Structures are given as C-alpha cells and as structure tokens.
Amino acid sequence: MARQPSEARAAEYDRLRHFCSELLKYLKTINSEFPPFNPLLDFWRAGHSFSESFSGLRQAVGDFLEMTRDFTGQELREADAYLTKQGAASLTEMHRQIWQLIPKILKRGKIRNDEEYYLLKERAISMDDPEMSDETRRFADRLVYEYECKARKPN
C-alpha cells in the first residue's frame, strides 16, 4: 500500500484542485465558447498515486495561469473576486506562488522534473515577459534544451 501524504500535502492538493475547479467554472461563465464544465476528477482518491496526481494538478495550475496571463487588470480583479467568493485561492495568489519557482530553478541551474520543465518552458517562450531579461531567457532556454536532451536518451 502506498504511503499516505502528510496532512499539509493533502490540504495543498485539495486547495489546488478547488482552485482549478472554480477557475474552470469561472472561465465558462465569461466565455460561452469555453468547453462545458465537468467536475475536475480527483485522481488521487480514485486510486492514482498521490505524487503523480499532485504533480498533474500543479501542471494544470500552471496551464491555467498561462491561459489567463493576458487578463486585463479589470478581468483579473473580477476573476480574483469570483474565486475568493468561492473559497478558492485567487489568480493573483496562485501567480505569486507558482511563478516564484522560476528563480529557484534558474538559481539551481537544473530542471528536476516535468513539472519544472513545463513551467520554465512556458515562461521562457513568452517573449513579452518584462520580468525575464534576454540573458535569463537564453539561460532558461538552455536548461529546457538540456532537459529535453536528457529525456530523449534511452535508459
């Protein structure tokens, strides 16, 4: 039997899942062309490993943050208000939490897993990001390339 996560990790999993579910509902309310909302599956409690389920949720959060990065100030405030009213973390809060991983990856000089890979790749390809200098972007590109090369090597 797989080891159970700590209470804190399980609570973070539930917080991320709630954020994703509520953001999906919100996106549907503001865009009728958005796919119909289906409740977000709880893969961990459905029998998948906690670490894979948690990693998948973190990747989903990263994807949602990327989808909403072009929100205007007003759109962001409206989304934050909706999410907060639903008891979920705001987009602003999640941006702060997830994007703070980027400097840690860059300082380490190595991508450890797919979650970090996708996070850094999305940030590096975003050419209009004023927080990332050309030099930092080139370094991030190199880390992404090295990770991709390592992933292609047969064991």
N, C-alpha and C positions, 0 to 999 in steps of 0.2 A: 504494500500500500504506500502511496506517495505521501511524503511529509507535508503536513498542512502549513500554510503560510502563517506568519505572525499576525496578531490582531491588526497591527498597524498596516501591514501589507495588504491584508484582506480589505481593510477600510479604504485604502488608496485605490484598490481595484474597483470597489463599489462606487467611489467618488468619480473615477474616470468613466465608468460605464454609465453612470447617471448623467454626467456632462454630455457624453456622446448621444445618448438617447434624447435628451432635452434639446440639444442643438439640432438634431435631425428633425424633430417636431417643429422647431422654430423655422428652420430653412424651408420647410414645406409651407408654413403659413405665409412666408414672404415671397414665395415663388411657386406659382401653381404648376409650373413645368417640372419642378423637382419631383423625383420618384416618390410614390406613395410611401408613407411612413410605416415601417414594420418594426415592432419592438426589437431592440438590439439583443441578440442572443447572449446568454450567459454561458459562454463556452466552458469556463472553469467548473461551474456547478453542474454542467451537463456531462462532465466526465473527462474533459481535456485537462492537460497539466496546467497547474497554476502559472508557471513561468511562461509558457507559450501563450496562454490566454492574456496574461498581464502585458507581455511584450506586444501582442496584437492590439490591445487597447491603446497602448502608448503610441503605436504607429497610427492608429485611427485618429487619435487626438492630433498628432502631427499633420495628418492629411486634412482634417477639418480646419486646423489653423491656417494651413496653406490655402484652402478654399475660400477662407474669409479674410485673407490678408489685405484685400483691396477694398474692404468696407470703408466707407467714409466715417468721419468722426461721429456723425449722427447715427449711422447704421450700427456702429459699434456700441454706442450708448444704448440704443434700443435693444440690441441683442443681449447686452450685459443686464439690462433691466429685466428682460424676459427670463433669462437663465437664473438670475438671482431670485426672482419671484417663485421659480420652480424649485428652489433649494439646491440648485446646481452651481458649480463654480462659474464665474464669468469668463468670457473670452479674454478679457484683459488679464485676468489672473492666470489663465492657462497659458497665454502667450509668455508671460513672465516666467512661469515655471518651466516650460519646455525649452524656450529659447536660451535659458541660462545654461543648458547643457552644451551649447555650441562652444563657448570659450573653454570649457573643461576638456572637450575633445581636442580642440586646437592646441591647448597647452600640453596635453598628454602626447600629442603628435601621432596618435594611432586611433583607428576606429576599432572598437571591440566587438561589435555585433551588428546585425542587420538593422536594428532599430536606430543605432547611431549613424549607420551608413545612410539610410533614407533621410534622416533628419538633416545631416550635413549636406547631402547631395541636393536636397530641395533648397536649402539656404544658399548653397554655392551657385546654383544655376539661376538664382533670382538676381538678375543684373541690376535691378533698380533698388537694391537694398542699401540705403545710405550708411548703415552700420558696418558694412563689410568693405574694407578697402580692397583695391586691386591686388595688393600683395597678399592679404589674408585670403582673398578668393582663390588666388593661384595655389596657395598652400592647401586650402581645403580641397581644391580640385585634385592635387597630388595625393592627398590622403584617400580620397574617393577612388582614384585610379589604382592605388596600391591595394586597397581592399578588394576591388573588383578583380584584379590580377590574382590575388591570393584565393579568392572564392572560385576562380576557374581552374586552379591547379587540382589535379586528381590526388586523392589521398594516398 
